[in-house]
Structures are given as structure tokens and as C-alpha cells.
């Protein structure tokens, strides 16, 4: 009952038939022999039973057995007739085949053979075209058609991998094309390097045309196709070398035209340049800036062309992406429409799809020829014919020398890479500006080693500054970004210039003050013209007119907006110095803040030094004056007033040239104005104090007695007249009146004190009459002075008021 029961297995056989009992005869004696005999009898009995059963079964089916034996002859007759019928049918079919089918089938077979031959022919043509790839690439490279050569290589590689895969004769062509592509990479880089060198080293004339633009565009497309995105670094390195050569060539050309420089004695180029005077060196710098400007314009034109190529590729990528998105959308829409059409067809075609019916008919038509066995000439399936021919046509068109340049079809550059490349190219333009500025700075520093730039006078430095500012603005306009190196060098030189400018003028002012005798000076016509040029609030130094100035005589006063100012020579020169500061700010705007600080220092110095010399009587020792007179004091006051008059104009001039965040610096002018007013007030107080001490000295000895007017009052009136004579021509009438009112108040105070000491009261007595006569004499004399006739003296205040 085991599923793997098999008598062939020795173990199973021994288990069913224990032959071991009789396999060893005589081994165990008679007992074993008896059992073997018994087994043999048992098996014979079983055999008899089987034979009896077989005989019984045959007897039961004897009729059927004998019937079959008798029918066998009939069956043989049927088979013989059938064989004859089949033979006849085969003869008829053979005749039909020869007459009707053999020709048609041969036509079909020949058609397949023809198609296969066409495919083989096309393959051979394709192989012939591919075989011509290397010569064609060489031809394209000879005309610098790098893009066409790369396209041809790429197309050939694609054909080798798809159409001609496994062709034994082309087994090495793929690796050869890869090596050729690497060679083209090196050729393009070398070609671009050569182009950059030729483009930048052309004669720097006023011509900014792009050198061989088509060649440049072809090179850039090829480099982009090969993902050589760092090619712009080659152009950047060449820019640095060209900038160095421009300066060197300009210096060599200029030195060769100067006879004073012996190039055999002075060998180094930098030493030769330092031997130039300012006009020669300035012309050289101007020439260098001009060359650099043309150089930057050329660089910009070339880099703009390169960037335009990059943007063309980027635009192509974006359009390709949009077209693909549009195609995907259309395919989705068409799929939806086909589903709707199929549903409608199902409803109108009795449960069968129209598209399915067409599909079945087409499949039957396509299957009928393919059901025939293919000829032995068959090479490939018929369905491959269309693909082969289309690929062949594409390859042949790509292999022609006049290949059309396809932008971005197989460049496989991402938008991010292209945008980054465009930014790097733009940055290269900025670097070009920085390079020109850096080389210019080195040129300036080489000339400034011997202090040459610091020794320039104002007009020379202004000319230099304007030239540098113009070049800086030109480069900013060309490149679109500020370069700070040259501006910083200019600022550094400007700071040194400001220090020297200020120190020279401060030293000059110090020398003028130390030699000033504080006497009224005549005003030359040129200084009056100088003041007149500022009358409209616009500060500018007028041009000198020597012929006209000689004919005009100096004036006694300086006329400023209708007011007369008596001045000393130092102040006239100080005004000119102040205007020079303002003019320098106009010429060099970058030094405005420094100039403001220095001018403030100059004005403070004049104020403090003049105070030391006049109020502090320093002029007695410095100049040797015998005494500081009231005339000196009044003249000093008027000079200070003249400077104060110009401070608001100076402030407005600087305010218009400062940034809003720098307006806080204008507070220096407010402090200076306050200091000047305080100084003027101290001078006025000093004048009053002089008369106050005189009144104290004279009135302390005053006695009320005849004759009238008394000697004391005559002396006081005499001194008052001297004071008036000293200051009237120097100070305006209003200031003179105010000063004498203060002097009169001091006089009344001392007189009142003396009258109280003498016990003279306003009682109408004799003493009162004498005092009234003296006072009337004083009042008459004082009001008789010029400009004081309407002065309200209020002499009634000299009497003590009764309580």
C-alpha cells in the first residue's frame, strides 16, 4: 500500500518474498529445506488459481472474441479503399497546387525576399555612411565646424549602438570615435584660447567690433555641448596678461618719444617712467585709460555674445520642456476622447466595439502573409523595415558636412547650470573692470614712490583727479558695477593732498598773522571781483584778468552786498584761501568731509590766533606794536564780522555736497559762528572797558565848581571824540551807536556815583546848575559826533531817585 511500492527495490522484494529461507541451502538443515518446498507448492497453487480464472473469463467473452476475429478482414478492406481515396485526393491537390497556388506563394516569397534584400542594402548603405564618419569629421574640423563634428560623432555612436550593434567590422569604431571626441575637446579649448589671445591683443583702436563672431559662436556651442563650462576662465587669464601688456606697451611708446630719457642708461621701465614730468606722465596715464576703456568695451562685446549663446540654449531648453508638457496634455485629452468615442460606439453597434472590429480586421490582414513560412533568404522581420529606413535617412542627413546646428537638442545642460554659467560670464566682465583698476593702481603707486603725487599743486591734482574720476565712471558705465581699488587709491592720494593742501595754507595763514600789523589795508580790484563772484551764493574762483586789473585802483573798503568792510590784508587772503577750499571740494567731491574738517580747523585757528594777537596783545611782541589801539580792536571786530558773513554761504556750499547721513558734520560751522560772535562781543566789551577805566579815572577827580564846562568834562568829550574818530569809519553806524550807548551807560554810572559821593542832588541849587551845565556840554558834544545826533542818552538817570 505504500505509494513508492516497487519490487525492483531489493528491500521491498525481500520483504514480499523471504528468499532468505532457502537462499542458503543446507545452511540450517532439513528445517529450512521443508519450508522452501512448502513455499514452492504454495506458489504453484496460486498459479493454478490464476489460470483457472483466466480460462473462466475467456469462456465468458468467447463470442466477442470470435466476432472480432471475423471483422478484421472487413476492416482491412475499408483501410485499402480509404488509402486509394487519399491517394486520389493527393493527386488532385497536387494538380491544384501547381495550377492555382504555387505561383501566388512564390510571389509572396519573392516579395519577402525583396524586402529583406532592401533591408540588407539599406544596412550596407548605413554601414558605408558610418564608414565615412572619420573622414567627414576630419573635413568638418578643418573648417572649425566643431558642433557639426560632435553631432556627427554622437549620431554615429547612436547608430552603432542601435542599428549596427554586433557588426564585427565596426567593433573598434566606437572607441575610436570616443578618442576623436576627446581630441575635439582639446582642439576646442586650444582654439578658444587662441581666439581669446587674438581678440584681446588686437591693436587698441577705437573699434569694438567682435572678432570672427561666427567662429566664436561655433566654439561656444561646441564647448557647451561637451559640458566644458569653465572655458570662460581661459578668457579671464588672457585678460590679466593683456592688461599688463597694455600698460607696458604704453610706457614703452611714450618713453621712446621722450629724448631726455636715455633707455641705455636707465634700463628698468619703472625708473624710465619716474623720469617723466607731470605733463608727460599725465598724457601717458590718459593714454592708458583710453586703451583700457576700449579694452573693456571689446571684452563686454565678446562676453555679451557668449552670454547670448548661453541664453539661446536656455531658451531652447525651456521651449522644449513646454512643448513636451503640451504634448503630454494633448495625449491625455486624446485618451479621454477615445474612451468617450468607444463608449458611444458600444451603444450603437449591438454590443461590439467599432474600434475592436477594425482592430480584428487589421490583425487578420497583417497575420495572413506572416502565416506563411518565411523564405530562407529572410534576414529580419518585416516590421523592422520602417525603423531601419528612417534611421538610415537620419544618419545620412547627419553625416553630411553641412550639418545644421541644433541648439540644445542633446546638450543635456540644466537650467541651473546655464544660469550659473551666465552669471559667471557676467562676473568675468566685473573682473575685467577690477583688473584694469588694479593695474592702474599699481601704475600710480609705482609713480608715487618718490612722493611725486604729493608734490603736485592744486590744479595738477585736480586735473589728475578728474581724469581718474572720468575713467572710473566710464568703467562703471561699461561694466555696470563699481570697482573700488582705483577709487580707494584716489581717495588715499586725495587724503594726502588734503593734508598737504591744509598744512600749506595753515602755515601761510600763520605767517600772515604773525606779520600782520592790524592796520586797514587797501582792497585790490581782484579781491573785490572775488567777493562779487560769491554774491549770488555760488562759490567759484574768477579767472584772472591781468590787463583789466592793472587799470583799476585799489579801493579803501571791501564792498559785500552793499556793506563796507574795512579789513586787513590777512583777511583778504583768508577769504581767497576759504574759496580755494570750496573750489577744491567742487573739483574733488570725494574729499568733501575731509575738507570740511580742515576748513573748520583753519577758521578756528584764525579766530584763536587773532584773539591772542589783538585782545591778548600778542602783537606787541610778535610784530612790535607799541600798543593795541581802539582802531586795532575795531578793525579786528570788523574782520571777524566779514568771516561770519561768509560762514552760512560756506555751510550751504558743503551741505549741497554732503550725503544726508553726513549732515551732522555741519555743526562745526555752528560752533565756529558762536565762537566768532563771542570774540566780537569780547572786543566790544574791551572797547567799553577802555572808556570805563577812563571814566573811572577822570570822574573820580571831578569837582562841581566853576568854570563851566569843567576840565574833566572837556577831557571826557575829547576822549569820546577820539574814540568816535577811531571806530566810525571801521564799524557800521548801527554798531557805533550801540557801542556809544554802552559807553554812555558806563559814563552815567560813574557820574552818578561821583555825584552821590559829592552829595550833589537834583534840587535846582547852584551845584545842581553847574552839573547840569557840564552834562549839557557833554550831551551836546556827544550828539554832535557823526551818526550820533539821534542818540537817546537819557541823562536824567545820573540823579538819585527820591524814595
C-alpha positions in Angstrom: 0.0 0.0 0.0 3.0 2.3 0.0 2.9 5.0 -2.6 6.5 4.2 -3.6 6.0 0.4 -3.8 8.4 -1.2 -6.3 9.5 -4.8 -6.4 12.7 -3.7 -8.1 13.8 -2.4 -4.8 15.8 -5.2 -3.1 14.5 -4.4 0.4 10.9 -4.4 -0.8 11.4 -7.7 -2.8 12.9 -9.4 0.2 10.1 -8.2 2.4 7.5 -9.7 0.0 9.4 -12.9 -0.9 11.5 -14.0 2.0 14.1 -15.9 -0.2 16.4 -15.9 2.7 14.8 -19.0 4.0 16.0 -21.0 1.0 18.8 -19.0 -0.4 21.3 -20.7 1.8 20.6 -24.5 1.1 22.0 -26.8 3.6 22.8 -23.9 5.8 20.3 -24.8 8.6 19.4 -28.3 7.9 16.3 -30.0 6.9 14.0 -27.5 8.5 14.9 -24.9 6.0 14.5 -27.2 3.1 11.0 -28.2 4.2 9.9 -24.5 4.4 11.3 -23.9 0.9 9.4 -26.8 -0.5 6.2 -25.6 1.2 6.6 -22.2 -0.4 7.1 -23.6 -3.9 3.9 -25.6 -3.6 2.1 -22.5 -2.4 3.2 -20.6 -5.4 2.2 -23.4 -7.8 -1.2 -23.3 -6.2 -1.5 -19.6 -6.8 -0.6 -20.1 -10.4 -3.2 -22.8 -11.0 -5.9 -20.5 -9.5 -4.8 -17.7 -11.9 -5.1 -20.0 -14.9 -8.5 -21.2 -13.9 -9.7 -17.6 -13.6 -8.3 -16.6 -17.0 -10.0 -19.6 -18.6 -13.2 -18.7 -17.0 -13.0 -15.1 -18.3 -12.3 -16.2 -21.8 -15.3 -18.5 -21.8 -17.5 -15.7 -20.7 -16.3 -13.4 -23.7 -15.8 -16.0 -26.4 -18.5 -14.7 -28.7 -17.0 -11.2 -28.8 -13.5 -12.6 -29.3 -14.6 -14.7 -32.3 -16.6 -11.7 -33.7 -13.6 -9.5 -33.7 -11.5 -12.1 -35.4 -14.1 -12.3 -38.2 -14.4 -8.5 -38.6 -10.7 -7.9 -39.1 -10.9 -8.8 -42.7 -13.6 -6.3 -43.4 -11.6 -3.6 -41.6 -8.6 -4.3 -43.8 -10.9 -3.8 -46.9 -12.0 -0.4 -45.6 -8.5 0.7 -45.0 -7.5 -0.3 -48.5 -10.3 1.7 -50.0 -9.5 4.7 -47.8 -5.9 4.6 -48.9 -6.9 4.7 -52.5 -9.2 7.6 -51.9 -6.5 9.6 -50.1 -4.0 8.9 -52.9 -6.5 10.2 -55.4 -7.2 13.3 -53.3 -3.5 14.0 -53.0 -3.1 13.8 -56.8 -5.9 16.3 -57.2 -4.5 18.7 -54.5 -1.1 18.5 -56.2 -2.6 19.5 -59.5 -4.5 22.4 -57.8 -1.2 23.5 -56.1 0.6 23.6 -59.4 -2.2 25.4 -61.2 -3.5 27.9 -58.6 -1.3 28.2 -55.5 2.4 27.7 -56.4 2.7 30.9 -58.4 1.0 33.1 -55.8 3.0 31.7 -52.9 6.2 32.2 -55.0 5.2 35.8 -55.5 4.8 36.3 -51.7 8.1 34.6 -51.0 9.9 36.7 -53.6 8.3 39.8 -52.1 9.6 38.9 -48.6 13.0 38.1 -50.2 13.0 41.5 -51.9 12.1 43.3 -48.7 14.9 41.5 -46.9 17.3 42.4 -49.7 16.2 46.1 -49.4 16.9 46.0 -45.7 20.3 44.5 -46.3 21.0 47.1 -48.9 20.0 49.9 -46.5 22.1 48.4 -43.8 25.1 48.3 -46.2 24.4 52.0 -47.2 24.2 52.8 -43.5 27.5 51.0 -42.9 29.0 52.8 -45.8 27.9 56.1 -44.4 29.2 55.2 -40.9 32.4 54.2 -42.6 32.8 57.7 -43.9 32.3 59.2 -40.4 36.0 59.7 -39.6 36.9 61.4 -42.9 33.8 63.6 -42.7 34.8 64.6 -39.1 38.3 65.5 -40.3 36.8 67.6 -43.0 34.5 69.4 -40.5 37.4 70.0 -38.1 39.4 71.5 -40.9 36.8 74.2 -41.2 36.3 74.6 -37.4 32.8 73.1 -37.6 33.2 71.6 -34.1 29.4 71.4 -33.4 28.8 69.5 -36.7 31.7 67.1 -36.0 30.4 66.4 -32.5 26.8 66.0 -33.8 28.1 63.5 -36.4 30.0 61.6 -33.8 27.0 61.5 -31.4 24.7 60.3 -34.2 27.2 57.7 -35.4 27.6 56.4 -31.8 23.8 56.1 -31.6 23.6 54.2 -34.9 26.4 51.8 -33.8 24.5 51.1 -30.6 21.1 50.6 -32.1 21.2 49.9 -35.9 24.6 48.3 -36.3 25.1 46.6 -33.0 27.2 43.4 -33.3 28.7 44.3 -36.7 32.2 42.8 -36.4 33.9 45.2 -38.8 32.8 48.2 -36.6 33.9 46.7 -33.3 36.6 49.3 -32.8 34.8 52.3 -34.3 33.1 53.3 -31.0 36.3 53.6 -29.1 37.9 55.4 -32.0 35.1 57.9 -32.0 35.4 58.4 -28.2 39.1 59.2 -28.7 38.3 61.5 -31.5 35.7 63.3 -29.3 38.4 63.8 -26.6 40.7 65.2 -29.3 38.0 67.6 -30.4 37.6 68.7 -26.7 41.3 69.6 -26.6 41.2 71.3 -30.0 38.2 73.4 -29.0 39.9 74.5 -25.8 43.1 75.3 -27.7 41.1 77.1 -30.4 39.2 79.2 -27.8 42.5 80.1 -26.1 43.9 81.2 -29.4 40.7 83.2 -30.2 40.9 84.9 -26.8 44.5 85.8 -27.3 43.8 87.2 -30.8 40.7 89.0 -29.7 42.3 90.8 -26.8 45.7 91.5 -28.4 44.3 93.3 -31.4 45.5 96.9 -31.9 43.5 99.0 -29.5 41.9 101.4 -31.9 38.5 102.9 -31.5 36.9 99.7 -32.8 34.8 97.5 -30.6 33.7 95.0 -33.3 33.6 91.3 -32.3 36.4 89.3 -33.9 35.0 86.5 -36.1 31.7 86.3 -34.3 30.5 83.1 -36.2 33.7 81.3 -35.1 33.2 82.4 -31.5 29.5 81.2 -31.5 30.6 77.9 -33.0 33.2 77.4 -30.4 30.9 78.3 -27.5 28.2 75.9 -28.8 30.8 73.1 -29.1 32.1 73.8 -25.6 28.6 73.8 -24.1 27.8 70.6 -26.0 30.8 68.9 -24.3 29.9 70.5 -20.9 33.2 72.4 -20.8 31.6 75.0 -18.6 34.9 76.5 -17.3 36.1 77.8 -20.6 35.5 81.4 -19.5 38.4 81.0 -17.1 40.7 80.9 -20.2 39.4 84.2 -21.3 39.9 85.6 -17.8 43.5 84.6 -17.6 44.1 86.1 -21.0 42.5 89.4 -19.8 45.1 89.7 -17.0 48.0 89.2 -19.4 46.6 91.7 -21.9 46.0 94.4 -19.2 49.7 94.0 -18.2 50.8 94.3 -21.8 48.7 97.4 -22.4 50.4 99.4 -19.6 53.9 98.1 -20.6 53.3 99.0 -24.3 52.0 102.4 -23.5 55.0 103.2 -21.3 57.5 101.9 -23.9 55.8 104.0 -26.7 55.9 107.1 -24.5 59.4 106.7 -23.3 60.6 106.2 -26.9 59.2 109.6 -27.8 61.0 111.5 -24.9 64.5 112.4 -25.8 65.5 113.3 -22.3 65.3 109.7 -21.2 68.3 107.6 -22.1 67.0 104.0 -22.2 70.5 102.6 -22.3 71.5 104.3 -19.0 68.1 103.8 -17.3 67.2 100.2 -18.1 64.2 99.5 -15.9 60.8 100.6 -17.3 59.6 101.8 -13.9 62.6 104.0 -13.5 62.2 105.4 -17.0 58.6 106.3 -16.2 59.6 108.1 -13.0 61.8 110.4 -15.0 58.8 111.9 -16.7 57.5 115.3 -15.7 53.8 115.7 -14.8 52.5 116.7 -18.3 54.3 113.7 -19.9 53.2 111.3 -17.2 49.6 112.7 -17.3 49.4 112.1 -21.1 50.7 108.6 -20.5 48.1 107.9 -17.9 45.4 109.4 -20.1 46.5 107.1 -23.0 46.4 104.1 -20.7 42.9 104.9 -19.5 41.8 105.4 -23.1 43.3 102.0 -24.0 41.7 100.3 -21.0 38.3 101.8 -22.0 38.5 100.3 -25.5 39.7 97.1 -24.0 36.7 96.9 -21.7 34.3 97.6 -24.5 35.8 94.8 -26.5 35.6 92.4 -23.6 32.0 93.4 -23.0 31.0 92.8 -26.6 32.7 89.4 -26.6 31.2 88.3 -23.3 27.8 89.5 -24.3 28.0 87.3 -27.4 28.9 84.3 -25.3 26.1 85.1 -22.8 23.6 85.4 -25.7 24.6 81.9 -26.8 24.1 80.6 -23.3 20.7 82.2 -23.1 19.7 80.8 -26.5 20.4 77.3 -25.2 18.5 78.1 -22.0 15.5 79.4 -24.1 15.6 76.3 -26.2 15.5 74.1 -23.1 12.5 76.0 -21.8 10.7 75.8 -25.1 11.4 72.0 -25.4 10.1 71.5 -21.9 6.9 73.5 -22.6 6.3 71.5 -25.9 6.7 68.3 -24.0 4.2 69.4 -21.4 1.8 70.4 -24.1 2.2 67.0 -25.9 1.5 65.2 -22.6 -1.6 67.3 -22.1 -2.8 66.6 -25.6 -2.2 62.9 -25.2 -4.2 62.8 -22.0 -7.0 64.7 -23.7 -7.0 62.4 -26.7 -7.1 59.3 -24.5 -10.1 60.7 -22.7 -11.8 61.4 -26.1 -11.1 57.9 -27.4 -12.7 56.4 -24.3 -15.8 58.5 -24.8 -15.9 57.5 -28.5 -15.6 53.8 -27.7 -18.5 54.1 -25.2 -20.7 55.7 -27.9 -19.7 53.0 -30.4 -20.6 50.3 -27.9 -24.1 51.7 -27.7 -24.6 51.9 -31.5 -23.0 48.6 -32.6 -25.1 45.9 -30.9 -22.7 45.4 -28.1 -19.5 45.3 -30.2 -16.8 48.0 -30.2 -16.2 49.5 -33.6 -12.6 50.0 -32.8 -12.3 46.3 -31.9 -13.9 45.3 -35.2 -11.4 47.4 -37.1 -8.6 46.1 -35.0 -9.6 42.5 -35.7 -9.8 43.1 -39.4 -6.4 44.8 -39.4 -4.9 42.0 -37.4 -6.3 39.4 -39.8 -4.9 41.2 -42.8 -1.5 41.6 -41.1 -1.5 38.0 -40.0 -2.3 36.4 -43.3 1.1 37.0 -45.0 3.0 36.3 -41.9 1.2 32.9 -41.5 3.2 31.6 -44.5 6.6 30.2 -43.7 9.5 32.7 -44.4 11.9 32.1 -47.1 15.4 31.0 -46.4 16.6 34.5 -47.7 14.8 36.2 -44.8 17.1 38.3 -42.7 14.7 40.1 -40.3 11.0 40.6 -39.6 9.1 42.8 -41.9 8.1 45.2 -39.1 11.8 46.3 -38.8 11.8 47.8 -42.3 10.4 51.2 -41.4 12.7 51.8 -38.5 15.7 50.9 -40.5 14.9 53.2 -43.3 14.1 56.1 -41.0 17.3 55.6 -39.1 19.2 55.5 -42.3 17.7 58.7 -43.5 18.5 60.4 -40.2 22.1 59.2 -40.3 22.7 60.2 -43.9 21.4 63.6 -43.2 23.5 64.0 -40.1 26.6 62.7 -41.8 26.7 65.5 -44.4 29.3 68.2 -44.0 26.7 71.0 -43.9 25.1 69.7 -40.7 22.6 72.1 -39.2 23.5 73.3 -35.8 20.8 72.1 -33.4 20.6 74.2 -30.3 20.1 72.4 -27.1 18.8 69.1 -28.6 21.4 66.9 -26.9 23.4 69.3 -24.7 21.7 68.0 -21.6 22.5 71.1 -19.6 20.2 72.0 -16.7 18.7 75.5 -16.4 20.6 75.9 -13.2 23.9 75.2 -14.9 23.2 77.6 -17.7 22.1 80.4 -15.4 25.2 79.8 -13.2 27.4 79.9 -16.3 25.7 83.2 -17.5 26.3 84.7 -14.0 29.9 83.6 -14.1 30.4 85.2 -17.5 28.8 88.5 -16.2 31.2 88.2 -13.2 34.1 87.9 -15.6 33.1 91.3 -17.0 33.2 92.7 -13.5 36.6 91.1 -13.0 37.8 92.8 -16.2 37.0 96.2 -14.7 38.7 95.2 -11.4 41.8 94.1 -13.4 42.0 97.4 -15.2 41.6 99.3 -11.9 44.2 97.1 -10.1 46.8 97.6 -12.9 46.1 101.3 -12.8 46.6 101.4 -9.1 50.0 99.6 -9.4 50.9 102.1 -12.1 50.0 105.0 -9.8 51.9 103.5 -6.9 55.0 103.0 -9.0 55.0 106.7 -9.8 54.1 107.8 -6.3 57.1 106.0 -4.7 59.3 109.2 -4.8 56.4 111.3 -3.4 55.6 112.6 -6.9 51.9 112.8 -6.5 52.2 114.5 -3.1 54.2 117.3 -4.7 51.5 118.2 -7.2 50.0 121.6 -6.9 46.2 122.0 -6.6 45.5 122.5 -10.3 47.6 119.5 -11.3 46.0 117.2 -8.7 42.5 118.4 -9.7 43.3 117.6 -13.3 44.6 114.1 -12.2 41.6 113.6 -10.0 39.1 114.5 -12.8 40.9 112.1 -15.2 40.7 109.3 -12.7 37.1 110.0 -11.8 36.2 110.1 -15.5 37.8 106.7 -16.1 36.1 105.3 -13.0 32.7 106.5 -14.3 33.4 105.1 -17.8 34.2 101.7 -16.4 31.2 101.7 -14.2 29.0 102.6 -17.2 30.6 99.8 -19.4 30.7 97.1 -16.8 27.7 98.0 -14.6 29.5 97.7 -11.3 31.7 99.9 -9.1 35.4 98.8 -8.7 36.8 100.1 -5.5 40.6 99.7 -5.9 41.3 102.7 -8.1 38.7 104.8 -6.2 40.4 103.8 -2.9 43.8 104.8 -4.3 42.4 108.1 -5.5 40.9 108.6 -2.0 44.2 107.8 -0.4 46.1 110.3 -2.6 43.3 112.8 -2.1 43.7 112.5 1.7 47.5 113.1 1.3 46.7 116.0 -1.0 44.2 117.4 1.6 46.8 117.2 4.4 49.4 119.0 2.3 46.9 121.5 1.0 45.7 122.3 4.5 49.2 122.4 6.0 50.4 124.8 3.3 47.5 127.2 3.8 47.6 127.0 7.6 51.3 127.7 7.6 50.7 130.6 5.2 47.9 132.0 7.4 50.1 131.6 10.4 52.9 133.6 8.7 50.4 136.3 7.6 49.0 136.7 11.1 52.5 136.8 12.7 53.4 139.7 10.3 50.0 141.5 10.5 50.1 145.0 12.0 46.3 145.2 12.2 46.0 148.4 10.1 43.4 148.9 7.4 44.6 147.6 4.1 43.6 148.7 0.6 41.5 146.3 -1.3 42.9 145.3 -4.7 40.4 145.0 -7.5 40.9 141.3 -7.9 39.7 140.7 -4.3 36.6 142.8 -5.0 36.0 140.6 -8.0 36.5 137.6 -5.9 33.9 138.8 -3.4 31.5 139.8 -6.2 31.7 136.3 -7.7 30.2 134.9 -4.4 27.5 137.5 -4.1 24.9 135.2 -5.7 25.6 132.4 -3.2 27.6 130.3 -5.7 31.3 129.9 -4.8 33.8 129.9 -7.7 37.1 131.5 -8.2 37.0 134.0 -11.0 39.5 133.8 -13.8 42.4 136.3 -13.6 42.2 139.3 -15.9 45.7 141.0 -15.6 45.0 143.7 -18.2 41.8 144.8 -16.6 43.2 144.6 -13.1 46.1 146.9 -13.8 43.8 149.7 -14.9 41.6 149.6 -11.7 42.9 151.2 -8.5 42.7 149.6 -5.1 39.6 150.5 -3.0 39.6 151.6 0.6 36.8 149.2 1.6 35.6 145.8 0.6 32.0 146.0 -0.6 30.0 142.9 0.3 26.3 143.0 -0.6 26.2 146.8 -0.2 28.1 146.9 3.1 31.5 148.4 3.6 34.1 146.2 5.3 37.4 147.6 6.5 39.8 144.7 6.5 43.4 143.8 7.0 45.5 142.1 4.3 45.5 138.7 6.1 41.7 138.5 6.0 41.6 139.3 2.3 44.0 136.4 1.7 42.0 134.2 4.1 38.8 134.8 2.0 40.7 133.6 -1.0 42.0 130.6 0.9 38.5 129.7 2.0 37.2 129.9 -1.5 40.1 127.6 -2.6 38.9 125.1 -0.1 35.3 125.3 -1.5 36.6 125.2 -5.1 38.7 122.1 -4.3 35.5 120.3 -3.0 33.8 121.0 -6.3 36.8 119.6 -8.2 37.3 116.6 -6.0 33.9 115.6 -4.4 35.4 112.6 -2.6 37.3 114.9 -0.2 34.3 116.9 0.9 34.2 115.7 4.5 38.0 116.0 5.0 37.9 119.5 3.5 35.1 120.5 5.8 37.1 119.3 8.8 40.2 121.1 7.7 38.4 124.3 6.8 36.8 124.3 10.3 40.2 123.9 11.8 41.5 126.8 9.7 38.7 129.1 10.8 39.1 128.1 14.4 42.8 128.8 14.1 42.3 132.3 12.7 39.8 133.1 15.5 42.0 131.9 18.3 45.2 133.3 16.9 43.7 136.7 16.1 42.3 136.8 19.6 45.8 136.1 21.0 47.3 138.8 18.9 44.8 141.6 19.4 42.8 141.0 22.6 45.7 139.2 24.2 48.1 141.9 23.0 50.4 139.2 21.4 51.1 141.5 18.5 53.2 143.7 20.8 55.9 141.1 21.0 55.3 139.3 17.6 55.1 142.4 15.4 56.5 145.0 17.7 53.4 147.2 18.0 53.7 149.9 20.7 50.1 149.4 21.9 46.8 147.8 20.9 44.6 150.8 19.9 40.9 151.0 19.7 41.4 151.2 16.0 43.1 147.8 16.1 40.3 146.4 18.1 37.5 147.8 15.9 39.3 146.6 12.8 39.7 143.1 14.3 36.0 143.0 15.1 35.0 144.1 11.6 37.3 141.4 10.1 35.6 138.8 12.2 32.2 140.0 11.1 33.3 139.6 7.5 34.2 136.0 8.1 30.9 135.4 9.9 29.1 136.8 6.9 30.5 134.0 4.7 30.1 131.1 7.1 26.4 130.5 6.1 27.4 130.6 2.4 30.2 128.1 3.1 27.9 125.9 5.1 25.3 125.8 2.3 28.1 125.0 -0.2 29.2 122.0 1.8 25.7 120.9 2.7 24.8 120.6 -1.0 27.7 118.2 -1.5 27.3 116.1 1.6 25.2 112.9 2.0 22.2 113.2 4.3 23.9 111.0 6.8 26.9 113.4 6.9 24.8 116.5 7.8 25.8 116.2 11.4 29.3 117.5 10.4 27.7 120.9 9.6 27.5 121.5 13.4 31.2 122.6 13.2 30.0 125.8 11.4 27.5 126.4 14.2 30.2 126.2 16.8 32.6 128.4 14.7 29.8 131.0 14.3 29.2 131.0 18.1 33.0 131.4 18.8 33.3 134.3 16.3 30.3 136.1 17.9 31.7 135.6 21.3 35.0 137.0 20.1 33.2 140.0 18.6 31.4 140.5 21.8 34.6 140.4 23.8 36.1 143.1 21.5 33.1 145.3 22.1 33.3 144.7 25.8 37.0 145.6 25.6 36.2 148.9 23.9 33.7 149.7 26.5 36.1 148.7 29.3 38.7 151.1 27.9 36.3 154.0 28.2 35.0 152.7 31.5 38.5 152.9 33.1 38.9 156.3 31.6 35.6 157.5 33.1 36.6 156.0 36.5 39.9 157.8 36.4 38.6 161.2 35.3 35.3 161.4 37.2 36.8 160.3 40.4 38.6 163.7 40.5 35.6 165.7 39.3 34.6 168.6 41.5 31.4 170.7 41.0 32.8 174.2 40.6 33.2 176.9 38.0 34.2 177.4 35.3 31.7 175.5 33.2 32.3 173.3 31.3 34.8 171.8 33.7 38.2 170.5 32.6 37.1 167.0 33.5 34.1 167.1 31.1 36.3 168.7 28.4 38.7 165.9 28.7 35.9 163.3 28.6 34.4 164.8 25.5 37.8 164.9 23.9 38.4 161.2 24.5 34.9 160.3 23.3 35.7 162.2 20.1 38.9 160.3 19.7 37.1 157.0 20.2 34.4 158.0 17.7 37.1 159.1 15.2 38.9 155.8 15.6 35.9 153.4 15.0 33.4 155.4 13.0 35.0 154.5 9.6 35.6 150.9 10.6 32.2 149.9 12.1 28.7 150.3 10.7 26.7 153.2 12.1 24.3 150.9 14.0 27.2 149.2 15.8 28.8 152.6 16.5 25.6 153.8 18.1 25.2 150.6 20.1 28.8 150.9 21.3 28.4 154.5 22.4 25.1 153.7 24.1 27.0 151.2 26.2 29.8 153.7 26.8 27.3 156.4 27.8 25.7 154.0 30.3 29.1 153.4 31.8 29.7 157.2 31.9 26.3 157.8 33.6 27.1 155.1 36.2 30.4 156.7 37.1 29.0 160.2 37.2 26.1 159.1 39.3 28.5 157.5 41.8 30.6 160.7 41.9 27.6 163.0 42.4 26.4 160.8 45.2 29.9 161.0 46.7 29.7 164.8 46.4 26.2 164.9 47.8 25.0 166.8 44.8 21.3 166.3 44.3 18.8 167.5 41.8 17.4 170.3 43.9 17.7 173.2 41.5 20.6 174.6 43.6 23.8 176.2 42.4 25.7 172.9 42.4 22.9 171.2 40.5 23.1 174.0 38.0 26.8 173.6 37.4 26.4 169.8 36.9 23.5 170.4 34.6 25.7 172.7 32.5 28.5 170.2 32.3 26.1 167.4 31.4 24.6 169.6 28.7 28.1 170.3 27.4 28.7 166.5 27.3 25.4 165.8 25.6 25.9 168.4 23.0 29.4 167.3 22.2 28.4 163.6 22.0 25.3 164.2 19.8 27.4 166.5 17.6 29.5 163.5 16.6 28.7 162.0 13.2 25.9 159.5 13.3 25.1 160.0 17.0 22.8 163.0 16.7 19.7 161.0 17.3 21.1 159.0 20.2 18.9 158.8 23.3 21.3 159.5 26.1 18.7 159.7 29.0 20.9 161.8 31.2 18.2 162.1 33.9 19.4 158.7 35.3 22.5 160.4 36.8 20.4 161.7 39.7 19.5 159.6 42.7 15.8 158.9 42.7 14.0 160.2 45.8 12.5 157.5 47.9 
